[in-house]
Amino acid sequence: MPIYEYKCKKCRRTIEAWYPVTHIPDRVKCPCGKMAKKVLSRNGAIHTDGDVKWLASACKVMQRDGEKPIETRGEYERYLKENNYVCKG
């Protein structure tokens, strides 16, 4: 499951939260009580929990319409490199 980063304007805390790619909230509640807004991860990285079950749904979100579907780990790594993404996880 991908890990998303949220930033709170009030306390400036960065929060990491795990959500399926089918449900990614734009805001989450910060421990300070305010709402933290979703931000792009540092370096345009895609964080994962190391499990490949998320691969099919993540590719659906990442890939543009009409592109050949990614089916293997090698294709996935090549796609990330060609599109200047970094995989963390």
Residue, then its C-alpha position, 0 to 999 in steps of 0.5 A: m500500500p503506498i505511503y502518502e505525505y501530508k503537511c500541516k500549516k499550523c505546526r509544520r509537521t509532516i505526517e505519513a499515512w498509508y492508503p490504498v490508491t483507490h482512496i487517497p484523501d486530500r487532507v488528514k487530521c494532524p495530531c495538533g487538531k488542524m487538517a494537514k494537506k497532501v503534498l508530493s513526496r520529496n524528490g517525486a518519490i513513490h513510497t511503498d510498503g514493499d508489497v507488490k500487491w499494490l502494483a496493478s492499482a498503482c500503475k492504473v493511477m500512474q500510467r497515461d491512457g493508451e500506454k501498454p500496461i505494466e505487468t512485471r517488476g522489470e517493466y515497472e522499474r523501467y517505467l519509473k526510470e524513463n519517467n524520472y520517478v524514484c521508487k522508495g520501499 
